[in-house]
Amino acid sequence: MTRVTARGYLVPIAAQTTATGADSVRALRSAHEQFLASGTAPGVRDLVAASWRRSIAAGVDVDDPLPPITVADTELADYREAHPLARVFPLLYDVLGRAAEECDAVMAVGDAGGQLLWVCGRSAVLDRAERINFVEGARWDEMHAGTNAPGTALQLDTPVQIRAAEHFARPVQPWTCTAAPIHDPITQAIVGIVDVTGGEDLASPQTLAMVRAAARMAEAELGRLVVQTAGSGQRLWTPAAAVRVDGLGRPDCLVEMPGRTVRLSPRHSEILVILADHPDGMTGDQLAVELYAEDVSTSTMRAELTRLRSLLGGELLASRPYRLQREVACDWRTVHREIEAGRPAEALRHYRGPLLPHSDAPGVVERRRVLERRLRAVVLASGQVDLMAAWTRSRWGADDRDVWARQLDLAAEESPLRTIAAAEIRRLDRELGAGFGVR
């Protein structure tokens, strides 16, 4: 347990080894072993059980996870300096890092991919953390490290506390960790993570509250710094030179241009998606056919395009015909390119969900269906259980019976994934009334 001091620091309360606490840890370990044996996890929090299933699907070794070093020492300094969280790391260390040291814990700050950029604490604790590769440059997302607070918080985009045997990998189970994502103040995209990792005495609501508060303070400081530099016409960190459009898994398109980011309305998002696939341009009438199921007046179409042009600027959107005048990197087109290049794993990694999932514009609906159909086909054809598991653990693939059945065919006899796949097939058969049998 911990308490919060007047300065906001976390200080361990005198250790109280209670039977209840010991029983709780033993129950977690028992549930973890039962999950590995049968795929069921009675008494375990839903978010933990779901993360264990993702860890199994990713092929994480329960006894030897050792997340990889993905940023070498020679590159780490430059990478950290260029990262937006470099501007708020001193603040995070002051409000949370010192508290972690007082508790014989470590504070870690990582990027949006789960790579740890800073890990600070007392030498003895850092030495213990090094044994599980909880070090600067290591990647602690769920795909590489299994269930853990930094990785699971990034996966769910929410503050998370993972205690003892709630960790998927056994070598990590002596630790308790608490993490919260940090968001870009303009786009609201995740830019990184802040985490406190230590002993069982940090498994408390107070620790979770402090880590969450530290993340919110970091976001507020990033926002202040962006406003402070706005007068110069530059953002605090430099965006990519090309125009980038994200529309996968979103209700609208996010357009990132040099110096500014624009979130479009649903209708303007639909127009941009269609124009991106017609580099030679389109007339207003051609666009209307792709946007509206019924006839629409020319003036309505022209008004929408005029508003979109004012948002994006004439340097990007031209008229007569309507077209994009600059190279635009679109996330859905990136997925298509990876599919065409025969890289299903990369295609799935870039696929964050259906294209503008709430849109009913005919042209968008067709593009959404084609992309999902192509991606699903290459995942099935790959014969790779981990890719199929990644598909079915997503919200759009969770009810895909064919992919669950293929996993059941391909998974090793001793793999808990077989149990999970069989249970999901039975669920779908009950819900859909398909009446198929499970082997």
C-alpha positions, 0 to 999 in steps of 0.5 A, spaced: 500 500 500 502 507 499 499 514 501 500 520 498 504 526 501 503 533 501 508 534 496 504 529 492 509 523 492 508 516 493 510 513 500 510 506 501 505 504 508 509 500 512 509 493 509 503 489 512 503 481 510 496 479 511 493 473 509 488 476 505 494 479 500 497 473 500 491 469 498 490 474 493 497 473 490 496 465 490 489 465 487 492 469 481 497 464 480 492 459 480 488 462 475 494 464 471 496 456 471 489 454 470 488 459 464 495 456 461 492 449 461 485 450 459 484 457 456 479 459 462 481 464 467 476 464 473 476 470 478 481 474 473 479 481 471 476 481 464 481 486 461 487 481 464 484 475 461 483 478 454 490 481 455 492 474 456 489 471 450 492 476 446 499 474 449 498 467 447 496 469 440 502 473 439 506 467 441 509 470 447 513 465 451 510 465 458 517 463 461 522 467 457 519 473 454 525 478 454 522 483 450 527 485 444 531 492 444 529 495 438 532 502 439 540 501 440 544 505 445 547 509 439 541 511 436 537 512 443 540 519 445 538 522 438 531 518 438 529 521 445 531 528 443 527 528 437 521 525 441 515 530 443 516 527 450 523 529 451 520 536 453 516 534 458 520 528 461 523 533 467 516 534 469 514 527 469 521 526 473 519 531 478 512 529 480 513 522 479 520 519 478 522 522 485 516 518 488 518 512 485 525 512 487 522 513 494 518 507 493 524 503 491 521 503 484 522 505 477 519 510 473 519 509 465 517 513 459 516 510 453 513 512 446 507 510 442 510 503 440 511 501 447 519 502 447 522 505 453 526 511 452 527 513 459 528 508 465 530 511 472 530 509 479 535 507 484 541 503 482 539 496 486 532 497 483 534 498 476 539 492 476 533 488 478 529 491 472 535 489 467 534 482 469 527 482 465 529 487 460 525 493 463 531 497 460 531 503 455 531 501 448 526 495 450 519 494 447 514 493 452 508 492 448 503 486 449 506 483 442 513 482 445 512 482 452 505 479 454 500 483 459 504 488 462 501 495 464 505 499 459 503 495 453 496 493 456 495 501 457 497 502 450 493 497 447 487 499 451 488 507 451 487 507 458 490 507 465 492 500 467 495 497 473 497 490 473 499 486 479 503 480 480 501 474 477 496 478 472 502 479 468 502 474 463 510 472 463 512 468 469 519 472 470 515 479 471 510 476 476 514 479 482 513 486 479 507 490 480 506 496 474 502 502 473 501 506 466 497 511 463 498 513 456 500 520 454 496 524 448 498 529 443 494 535 445 492 537 438 490 530 435 489 526 441 493 520 438 497 517 443 505 519 443 507 515 449 506 512 456 508 513 463 509 507 468 511 506 475 514 499 476 515 496 483 513 491 488 507 489 491 506 495 496 505 499 489 498 495 488 494 501 490 488 505 487 493 511 490 498 509 485 494 509 479 491 515 481 498 519 481 500 515 474 494 518 471 495 525 474 502 525 471 500 523 464 494 529 464 500 534 467 504 532 461 499 533 456 497 539 459 504 541 459 505 539 451 499 543 450 502 549 453 508 549 449 504 548 443 500 554 444 507 558 446 510 556 439 504 557 435 506 565 434 512 562 430 508 558 425 511 552 427 509 546 432 513 544 438 515 537 434 516 537 426 511 533 422 512 529 416 513 533 410 508 529 406 500 530 407 498 524 411 491 522 412 488 517 417 481 514 416 482 507 418 478 505 425 475 513 425 469 516 424 472 522 420 479 523 417 485 526 420 489 530 416 496 532 418 500 537 414 506 541 415 505 546 421 497 544 422 493 538 423 485 538 421 480 533 423 474 533 418 467 532 418 464 526 416 462 528 409 468 532 408 472 525 410 468 522 405 470 527 399 477 526 401 477 518 401 474 518 394 479 524 391 485 520 394 483 514 389 482 519 383 489 522 382 486 525 375 480 529 378 473 528 378 467 533 376 462 535 382 457 530 378 462 524 379 463 525 386 456 526 388 455 519 385 460 516 390 457 520 396 450 520 395 445 514 394 440 519 391 440 525 387 443 531 390 443 538 387 449 541 384 449 547 389 450 542 395 456 539 392 459 545 390 458 548 397 461 542 401 467 542 396 468 550 397 468 549 405 473 543 404 478 547 400 478 553 405 480 548 410 485 544 406 487 550 402 488 551 395 495 548 395 492 541 397 485 541 393 484 544 386 478 545 382 476 544 375 476 538 376 476 537 383 483 533 385 489 533 390 495 537 388 500 534 393 502 527 394 498 524 400 500 518 404 493 515 406 493 509 411 488 505 407 492 505 401 498 503 405 494 497 407 493 495 400 500 496 398 502 491 403 497 486 401 500 487 394 507 486 396 505 480 399 506 482 406 500 480 410 503 481 417 505 489 415 498 490 412 495 487 418 499 492 423 497 498 419 490 496 419 487 500 425 479 498 423 474 499 417 475 505 413 470 510 416 466 505 419 460 509 420 459 512 413 454 510 408 457 513 402 456 508 396 464 510 394 466 509 401 462 503 403 465 499 397 472 501 398 471 499 406 468 492 403 474 491 398 479 493 403 477 488 409 475 483 404 482 483 401 486 483 408 482 477 411 483 473 405 491 474 405 490 473 413 487 466 411 491 464 406 498 466 410 497 460 414 500 464 420 496 462 426 499 469 430 496 473 424 489 470 424 489 470 432 490 478 431 485 478 426 480 475 431 482 479 437 480 485 434 473 488 434 471 487 427 474 480 427 472 477 433 466 474 430 469 471 424 468 464 425 472 461 419 478 465 421 477 462 428 476 455 425 482 455 421 486 457 428 483 451 431 486 447 425 493 450 425 494 451 432 499 446 436 495 440 440 498 443 447 496 450 445 491 454 449 489 457 443 486 451 441 481 451 447 480 459 446 478 458 438 473 452 440 470 456 445 469 462 440 466 457 435 461 454 440 459 461 442 458 463 435 454 457 433 450 458 439 449 466 437 448 465 430 444 458 430 449 455 425 449 448 428 456 447 426 460 442 430 466 443 433 472 438 433 
